[in-house]
Amino acid sequence: MKRLLLALGMLGLLVVGAGAAYLLLERREAGDIRGSSTVEFVTTAESKPRPVAKPDGIVWPMYGFDVRRTRVGPGTLRPPFRAVWRFGARSLLEFPPAIAFGRLYFTNNSGTMFAVGAKKGGRAWRYVSGRCVASSPAVAGRLVIQSFLNRPPCNSERRNLDGQVVAFYAGSGRIRWRVKVGPVESSPLVAGGRVFFGDWHGRVYALRANRGRLLWVFPTDGKVKGGLAYADGRLFVGSYDHRVYAIRARDGKEIWRAESQDRLRGKGNFYSTPAVAYGRVYIGSTDGKVYSFGATSGKLRWSHGTGGYVYASPAVWRRTVYVGSYDRHLYALDAATGEQRWRFRANGPISGSATVLNG
């Protein structure tokens, strides 16, 4: 009996020691990296929101507001608010609308797209795709471009699934063009007369916005679920191959690739849509970290750990990165160093993205 108790005691010590060693290695492998305000941090490279009134009538053109996806919008909205109208979309509305020409354009999770009057909430037109949707549309001239996933079930992992990207005339809802690709969860980015997005086959596409003609395809080694960001002729996108890529927008050539930090449990993937400001790329990861990479070099400039997945896309304003985590907190991080300025407890996991309006 004594020998048995001794053996059990030794086994317990080994288990405790192994656990402690695991935690120490995990902490060392994936420790937070503090950044610098003097290395690849350009204080003049901050995106400024446009005025609300635009001659073209486009108020909120795409997910994240601008091509840098900084999520800083125009306007002087101040609470308290009151309900003006309500529109029943009959299914989950997971992603926000694009706003243009006096209408809101959005699609519910079951694949019905709506054009709704901004003043009174009246339906102008709708389109029933029969597909799943988890993205926002983008406005390109007089076209509204929406990406579509596979047909239900929405969480299907079957092979050979397909998706579509469709351009509608904003006024009538009539289809201008349609491109068949893999399932697309990526909210389209419109820049320079082109449309950019990724799909579940791990590819990034560039199309002509007016006709849908394919210009180039860039491959990654994992699903591309988030949207792309654009700055200075470069596209930035995360993939489920643990990497962030910088791609030349002109021809789809790779400029650099970077990875999430090593973890004993494996590297994190990138669902979050990146934001670009101050010469940096900011993006959240499924490993619970927020990362900052140099937009020119691709080098990791800082990382900040949270206690849960970071699916949300960052908002960047006045040298601060705002991003939510599944650990139930919204974080404000110094854009140069990654140091935490404050955090707010939201009493629930945060998967949606912050937006800055009127400070």
C-alpha positions as CSV (number, residue, x, y, z in Angstrom):
1,M,0.0,0.0,0.0
2,K,2.8,2.4,0.9
3,R,4.4,1.7,-2.5
4,L,1.1,2.4,-4.3
5,L,0.7,5.7,-2.4
6,L,4.3,6.7,-3.1
7,A,3.8,5.9,-6.8
8,L,0.6,7.9,-6.9
9,G,2.3,10.8,-5.2
10,M,5.1,10.7,-7.7
11,L,2.6,10.6,-10.6
12,G,0.8,13.6,-9.2
13,L,4.0,15.5,-8.9
14,L,4.9,14.7,-12.5
15,V,1.4,15.8,-13.7
16,V,1.7,19.1,-11.7
17,G,5.2,19.6,-13.0
18,A,4.2,18.9,-16.6
19,G,1.3,21.3,-16.3
20,A,3.5,24.1,-14.9
21,A,6.1,23.5,-17.6
22,Y,3.3,23.7,-20.2
23,L,2.1,27.0,-18.9
24,L,5.6,28.4,-18.7
25,L,6.3,27.3,-22.3
26,E,3.0,28.7,-23.5
27,R,3.6,32.0,-21.9
28,R,7.2,32.2,-23.3
29,E,6.1,31.1,-26.8
30,A,3.2,33.5,-27.1
31,G,4.1,36.4,-24.7
32,D,2.9,39.8,-25.6
33,I,5.3,42.0,-27.6
34,R,5.4,45.7,-26.8
35,G,5.8,48.0,-29.8
36,S,7.6,51.3,-30.4
37,S,6.3,54.7,-31.4
38,T,9.5,55.3,-33.5
39,V,9.7,52.2,-35.6
40,E,7.4,52.0,-38.7
41,F,4.8,54.2,-37.1
42,V,3.8,57.2,-39.2
43,T,1.6,59.7,-37.4
44,T,0.6,61.5,-40.5
45,A,-0.9,58.3,-42.1
46,E,-4.3,58.5,-40.4
47,S,-7.4,58.2,-42.5
48,K,-9.8,61.2,-42.2
49,P,-13.6,60.6,-42.4
50,R,-15.3,62.3,-45.3
51,P,-18.1,64.8,-44.8
52,V,-21.6,63.3,-44.7
53,A,-23.0,65.2,-47.7
54,K,-21.4,63.8,-50.9
55,P,-22.5,64.8,-54.4
56,D,-22.7,61.1,-55.4
57,G,-25.1,60.4,-52.6
58,I,-22.9,57.6,-51.1
59,V,-22.9,58.0,-47.3
60,W,-21.5,54.6,-46.0
61,P,-20.0,52.7,-49.0
62,M,-18.8,49.5,-47.5
63,Y,-18.0,47.5,-44.4
64,G,-15.6,49.5,-42.2
65,F,-16.6,52.7,-44.0
66,D,-13.4,53.3,-46.0
67,V,-10.9,51.3,-48.0
68,R,-8.5,51.2,-45.0
69,R,-11.3,49.7,-42.9
70,T,-10.6,52.1,-40.0
71,R,-14.3,52.1,-39.0
72,V,-14.2,55.8,-38.3
73,G,-17.3,57.4,-39.9
74,P,-18.6,60.9,-40.5
75,G,-21.4,62.5,-38.7
76,T,-22.4,64.2,-35.4
77,L,-24.7,61.6,-33.9
78,R,-25.4,62.1,-30.2
79,P,-27.5,60.0,-27.9
80,P,-30.2,59.7,-26.6
81,F,-31.8,58.2,-29.7
82,R,-35.5,57.5,-30.5
83,A,-37.0,54.9,-32.9
84,V,-38.0,56.5,-36.2
85,W,-39.1,53.3,-38.0
86,R,-38.6,49.5,-37.9
87,F,-38.1,47.1,-40.8
88,G,-38.6,43.3,-40.3
89,A,-36.0,41.3,-42.2
90,R,-37.3,37.9,-40.9
91,S,-33.9,36.5,-40.3
92,L,-30.6,37.2,-38.5
93,L,-29.0,40.5,-39.6
94,E,-25.3,39.7,-38.8
95,F,-23.6,42.5,-40.8
96,P,-24.4,46.2,-41.1
97,P,-25.7,47.9,-44.3
98,A,-24.1,50.0,-46.9
99,I,-25.9,53.4,-47.3
100,A,-26.2,55.2,-50.6
101,F,-28.7,57.2,-52.6
102,G,-31.2,57.5,-49.7
103,R,-31.3,53.8,-49.1
104,L,-29.9,51.1,-46.8
105,Y,-28.6,47.9,-48.6
106,F,-28.2,44.8,-46.5
107,T,-28.8,41.0,-46.6
108,N,-30.1,38.7,-43.9
109,N,-28.4,35.4,-42.9
110,S,-30.8,33.4,-45.0
111,G,-29.8,35.2,-48.2
112,T,-32.5,37.8,-48.9
113,M,-31.1,41.2,-49.9
114,F,-33.0,44.3,-49.2
115,A,-33.0,47.9,-50.4
116,V,-34.8,50.0,-47.8
117,G,-35.6,53.8,-47.7
118,A,-33.4,55.5,-45.2
119,K,-36.1,58.1,-44.1
120,K,-39.2,55.9,-43.7
121,G,-38.0,52.3,-43.9
122,G,-40.1,51.4,-47.0
123,R,-38.8,48.5,-49.1
124,A,-37.6,49.5,-52.5
125,W,-36.7,46.1,-53.7
126,R,-35.5,42.7,-52.6
127,Y,-33.6,39.7,-54.0
128,V,-33.9,36.1,-52.7
129,S,-30.7,34.2,-53.3
130,G,-31.4,31.0,-51.5
131,R,-27.9,31.2,-50.1
132,C,-26.3,31.9,-46.7
133,V,-24.8,35.3,-46.1
134,A,-22.4,36.7,-43.5
135,S,-21.1,39.9,-45.0
136,S,-21.9,43.5,-45.9
137,P,-22.4,44.8,-49.4
138,A,-20.3,47.5,-51.0
139,V,-21.3,50.4,-53.3
140,A,-19.4,50.9,-56.6
141,G,-20.8,53.8,-58.6
142,R,-24.4,52.9,-59.2
143,L,-23.9,49.3,-58.3
144,V,-24.3,47.5,-55.0
145,I,-22.1,44.4,-54.7
146,Q,-23.0,41.5,-52.3
147,S,-21.1,38.3,-51.6
148,F,-22.9,35.0,-51.0
149,L,-22.0,31.8,-49.3
150,N,-23.2,28.2,-50.2
151,R,-26.7,27.1,-50.1
152,P,-28.1,25.9,-46.7
153,P,-27.1,24.4,-44.3
154,C,-25.0,27.4,-43.6
155,N,-22.3,25.7,-41.5
156,S,-21.8,22.9,-44.0
157,E,-18.3,21.5,-44.4
158,R,-19.1,19.5,-47.6
159,R,-16.6,19.7,-50.4
160,N,-17.2,21.4,-53.7
161,L,-19.4,24.1,-52.2
162,D,-19.8,27.2,-54.4
163,G,-20.6,30.8,-53.7
164,Q,-21.3,33.9,-55.7
165,V,-20.6,37.6,-55.9
166,V,-23.4,39.6,-57.5
167,A,-23.6,43.3,-58.6
168,F,-27.1,44.9,-58.5
169,Y,-28.2,48.2,-59.9
170,A,-28.8,50.3,-56.8
171,G,-32.0,51.8,-58.1
172,S,-33.9,48.8,-59.4
173,G,-32.2,45.7,-57.9
174,R,-31.7,44.3,-61.4
175,I,-28.5,42.2,-61.7
176,R,-25.6,43.7,-63.7
177,W,-23.2,40.8,-63.3
178,R,-22.7,37.6,-61.4
179,V,-19.4,35.7,-60.7
180,K,-19.4,32.1,-59.4
181,V,-16.5,31.3,-57.0
182,G,-16.1,29.4,-53.7
183,P,-18.4,30.3,-50.8
184,V,-17.7,34.0,-50.0
185,E,-17.9,35.3,-46.4
186,S,-15.7,38.2,-47.2
187,S,-17.3,41.7,-47.3
188,P,-16.3,43.1,-50.7
189,L,-13.8,46.0,-50.9
190,V,-14.1,48.5,-53.7
191,A,-11.1,50.6,-54.7
192,G,-9.9,52.1,-57.9
193,G,-12.8,50.7,-59.9
194,R,-12.0,47.1,-58.7
195,V,-13.7,44.7,-56.3
196,F,-11.6,42.6,-54.0
197,F,-12.7,39.7,-51.8
198,G,-11.6,36.2,-50.6
199,D,-13.4,32.8,-50.6
200,W,-13.4,29.5,-48.6
201,H,-11.1,28.0,-51.2
202,G,-8.4,30.3,-49.9
203,R,-8.3,32.5,-52.9
204,V,-8.3,36.3,-53.2
205,Y,-9.9,37.8,-56.3
206,A,-9.8,41.1,-58.2
207,L,-12.7,41.9,-60.5
208,R,-13.6,44.9,-62.6
209,A,-16.4,46.6,-60.7
210,N,-18.4,47.7,-63.7
211,R,-18.5,44.3,-65.5
212,G,-17.2,41.7,-63.1
213,R,-14.4,40.6,-65.3
214,L,-11.7,38.6,-63.5
215,L,-8.3,40.4,-63.3
216,W,-6.3,38.1,-61.1
217,V,-6.4,35.5,-58.4
218,F,-4.0,35.1,-55.4
219,P,-3.9,31.8,-53.5
220,T,-3.5,31.3,-49.8
221,D,-3.3,28.0,-47.9
222,G,-6.5,28.4,-45.8
223,K,-10.0,29.8,-46.0
224,V,-10.3,33.6,-46.4
225,K,-13.3,34.7,-44.4
226,G,-12.6,38.3,-43.5
227,G,-12.5,41.3,-45.9
228,L,-9.5,43.0,-47.3
229,A,-8.1,46.5,-46.5
230,Y,-6.3,48.8,-48.9
231,A,-3.7,51.5,-48.6
232,D,-1.0,52.9,-51.0
233,G,-1.5,50.3,-53.7
234,R,-1.4,47.4,-51.3
235,L,-4.1,44.9,-50.1
236,F,-4.0,43.3,-46.7
237,V,-5.9,40.2,-45.8
238,G,-5.8,37.4,-43.2
239,S,-6.3,33.7,-43.8
240,Y,-7.0,30.5,-41.9
241,D,-3.5,29.4,-42.7
242,H,-2.3,31.5,-39.7
243,R,-1.0,34.2,-42.0
244,V,-1.6,37.8,-43.0
245,Y,-0.7,38.8,-46.6
246,A,0.2,42.0,-48.3
247,I,-0.7,41.8,-52.0
248,R,0.0,44.3,-54.8
249,A,-3.4,45.6,-55.9
250,R,-2.3,46.1,-59.5
251,D,-1.4,42.6,-60.4
252,G,-2.0,40.3,-57.3
253,K,1.7,39.7,-56.6
254,E,2.7,38.9,-53.0
255,I,4.7,41.6,-51.2
256,W,5.0,39.9,-47.8
257,R,3.5,37.4,-45.5
258,A,3.5,37.3,-41.7
259,E,2.3,34.7,-39.2
260,S,0.6,34.7,-35.8
261,Q,2.8,33.8,-32.9
262,D,3.7,30.2,-32.1
263,R,1.6,28.5,-29.5
264,L,1.8,25.0,-28.0
265,R,-1.8,24.6,-29.0
266,G,-1.0,25.8,-32.6
267,K,-1.0,29.1,-34.3
268,G,-4.1,31.3,-34.5
269,N,-6.1,32.0,-37.6
270,F,-7.4,35.3,-38.9
271,Y,-11.1,35.9,-39.3
272,S,-10.9,39.6,-38.5
273,T,-10.9,42.2,-41.3
274,P,-7.7,44.2,-40.9
275,A,-7.5,48.0,-40.5
276,V,-4.6,50.1,-41.8
277,A,-3.4,53.3,-40.2
278,Y,-0.1,54.9,-39.2
279,G,1.8,52.7,-41.5
280,R,0.6,49.6,-39.6
281,V,-1.8,46.8,-40.1
282,Y,-4.1,45.9,-37.2
283,I,-5.9,42.6,-37.0
284,G,-7.4,40.2,-34.4
285,S,-6.8,36.4,-34.3
286,T,-8.5,33.3,-33.0
287,D,-5.6,32.8,-30.6
288,G,-7.0,35.7,-28.6
289,K,-4.5,38.3,-29.7
290,V,-4.5,41.6,-31.5
291,Y,-1.6,42.0,-33.8
292,S,0.1,45.0,-35.4
293,F,2.3,44.4,-38.4
294,G,4.4,47.0,-40.4
295,A,2.4,47.8,-43.5
296,T,5.7,48.1,-45.5
297,S,7.8,45.4,-44.0
298,G,5.3,42.9,-42.7
299,K,7.3,42.6,-39.4
300,L,5.4,42.0,-36.2
301,R,5.5,45.3,-34.3
302,W,3.4,44.3,-31.3
303,S,0.9,41.8,-30.0
304,H,-1.6,42.1,-27.1
305,G,-3.4,39.1,-25.6
306,T,-7.0,39.0,-24.5
307,G,-8.8,36.2,-22.8
308,G,-10.8,34.9,-25.9
309,Y,-11.1,34.8,-29.6
310,V,-10.7,38.1,-31.4
311,Y,-13.1,37.7,-34.4
312,A,-13.9,41.4,-34.3
313,S,-12.3,43.9,-36.7
314,P,-10.4,46.8,-35.1
315,A,-11.4,50.5,-35.3
316,V,-8.5,52.9,-35.3
317,W,-8.9,56.5,-34.2
318,R,-6.5,59.1,-32.7
319,R,-3.6,56.6,-32.2
320,T,-5.9,54.1,-30.4
321,V,-7.1,50.7,-31.6
322,Y,-10.6,49.6,-30.4
323,V,-11.4,46.0,-30.6
324,G,-13.7,43.5,-28.8
325,S,-12.9,40.0,-27.6
326,Y,-14.8,36.8,-26.7
327,D,-13.5,37.4,-23.2
328,R,-16.4,39.9,-22.8
329,H,-14.3,43.0,-23.0
330,L,-13.8,45.9,-25.4
331,Y,-10.2,47.0,-25.5
332,A,-8.5,50.3,-26.2
333,L,-4.9,49.8,-27.1
334,D,-2.1,52.2,-27.9
335,A,-1.7,52.1,-31.7
336,A,2.1,52.4,-31.5
337,T,2.9,50.1,-28.6
338,G,-0.1,47.9,-28.0
339,E,-0.2,48.9,-24.4
340,Q,-3.7,48.7,-22.9
341,R,-5.3,52.1,-22.2
342,W,-8.6,50.8,-20.9
343,R,-11.0,48.0,-21.2
344,F,-14.8,47.9,-20.9
345,R,-16.7,44.9,-19.6
346,A,-19.6,44.1,-22.0
347,N,-21.1,41.2,-20.1
348,G,-21.1,39.0,-23.2
349,P,-18.7,37.7,-25.9
350,I,-18.0,40.4,-28.5
351,S,-17.9,39.2,-32.1
352,G,-19.0,42.4,-33.8
353,S,-16.7,45.3,-34.6
354,A,-16.5,48.7,-33.0
355,T,-17.3,51.9,-34.9
356,V,-16.2,55.4,-34.0
357,L,-18.7,58.3,-34.5
358,N,-18.3,61.8,-33.2
359,G,-15.7,60.7,-30.7
